[in-house]
Protein backbone atom coordinates (compact mmCIF):
# COMPACT_ATOMS: atom_id res chain seq x y z
CA UNK A 1 0.00 0.00 0.00
CA UNK A 2 1.35 3.39 -0.99
CA UNK A 3 1.86 6.11 1.59
CA UNK A 4 1.07 9.22 -0.43
CA UNK A 5 1.52 11.36 2.69
CA UNK A 6 5.27 11.35 2.05
CA UNK A 7 4.79 13.26 -1.23
CA UNK A 8 4.09 16.69 0.33
CA UNK A 9 6.98 16.10 2.75
CA UNK A 10 9.37 15.56 -0.19
CA UNK A 11 8.12 18.75 -1.85
CA UNK A 12 8.40 20.79 1.35
CA UNK A 13 11.89 19.51 2.22
CA UNK A 14 13.27 20.41 -1.21
CA UNK A 15 11.26 23.51 -2.10
CA UNK A 16 10.89 25.01 1.39
CA UNK A 17 7.14 25.51 1.05
CA UNK A 18 3.94 23.51 1.11
CA UNK A 19 2.71 22.03 -2.16
CA UNK A 20 -0.34 23.51 -3.86
CA UNK A 21 -1.76 20.57 -5.79
CA UNK A 22 -3.93 22.95 -7.81
CA UNK A 23 -0.77 24.53 -9.23
CA UNK A 24 0.47 22.66 -12.33
CA UNK A 25 4.04 23.89 -11.79
CA UNK A 26 4.05 22.43 -8.25
CA UNK A 27 2.79 19.08 -9.58
CA UNK A 28 5.45 19.09 -12.34
CA UNK A 29 8.19 19.82 -9.80
CA UNK A 30 7.03 16.97 -7.57
CA UNK A 31 6.92 14.64 -10.58
CA UNK A 32 10.55 15.49 -11.33
CA UNK A 33 11.62 15.15 -7.69
CA UNK A 34 10.05 11.71 -7.33
CA UNK A 35 11.57 10.64 -10.66
CA UNK A 36 15.05 11.72 -9.57
CA UNK A 37 14.71 10.11 -6.15
CA UNK A 38 13.49 6.90 -7.82
CA UNK A 39 16.42 6.87 -10.23
CA UNK A 40 18.80 7.30 -7.29
CA UNK A 41 16.97 4.46 -5.47
CA UNK A 42 16.18 6.79 -2.57
CA UNK A 43 12.41 6.71 -3.05
CA UNK A 44 11.01 3.19 -3.04
CA UNK A 45 7.44 3.65 -4.32
CA UNK A 46 6.95 2.02 -7.71
CA UNK A 47 5.87 4.59 -10.28
CA UNK A 48 6.28 3.96 -13.99
CA UNK A 49 7.54 7.05 -15.78
CA UNK A 50 7.30 7.92 -19.45
CA UNK A 51 9.01 10.85 -21.09
CA UNK A 52 6.66 13.64 -22.13
CA UNK A 53 8.19 16.18 -24.52
CA UNK A 54 6.40 19.04 -22.75
CA UNK A 55 7.02 18.22 -19.08
CA UNK A 56 9.79 15.60 -19.02
CA UNK A 57 9.40 12.47 -16.88
CA UNK A 58 5.73 11.87 -16.09
CA UNK A 59 3.82 9.19 -14.22
CA UNK A 60 0.03 9.12 -14.46
CA UNK A 61 -0.25 7.04 -11.29
CA UNK A 62 1.92 9.58 -9.44
CA UNK A 63 -0.24 12.40 -10.81
CA UNK A 64 -3.32 10.59 -9.46
CA UNK A 65 -1.64 10.23 -6.05
CA UNK A 66 -0.62 13.91 -6.04
CA UNK A 67 -4.22 14.93 -6.69
CA UNK A 68 -5.31 12.86 -3.66
CA UNK A 69 -3.07 14.83 -1.30
CA UNK A 70 -5.07 16.67 1.31
CA UNK A 71 -3.28 20.03 1.39
CA UNK A 72 -5.27 21.21 4.39
CA UNK A 73 -3.63 18.60 6.66
CA UNK A 74 -1.06 20.13 9.00
CA UNK A 75 2.55 19.37 8.16
CA UNK A 76 3.15 18.00 11.67
CA UNK A 77 0.39 15.43 11.12
CA UNK A 78 1.89 14.41 7.76
CA UNK A 79 5.33 14.03 9.30
CA UNK A 80 3.99 11.98 12.20
CA UNK A 81 2.15 9.65 9.84
CA UNK A 82 5.17 9.14 7.59
CA UNK A 83 7.32 8.25 10.60
CA UNK A 84 4.82 5.63 11.78
CA UNK A 85 5.54 3.34 8.81
FENZIBEL-V349526 format. One record per pair of residues at least 24 apart in sequence whose ideal C-beta (glycine too) atoms are under 6 Angstrom apart, sorted by the first residue. I is the first residue (numbers start at 0). J is the second residue. If there is no record, write none. Layout:
i=I j=J
i=I j=J
This chain:
i=1 j=44
i=2 j=84
i=3 j=64
i=3 j=67
i=4 j=77
i=4 j=80
i=4 j=81
i=5 j=81
i=6 j=68
i=7 j=68
i=7 j=77
i=8 j=77
i=8 j=81
i=20 j=65
i=20 j=68
i=20 j=70
i=26 j=65
i=27 j=54
i=29 j=65
i=30 j=57
i=33 j=61
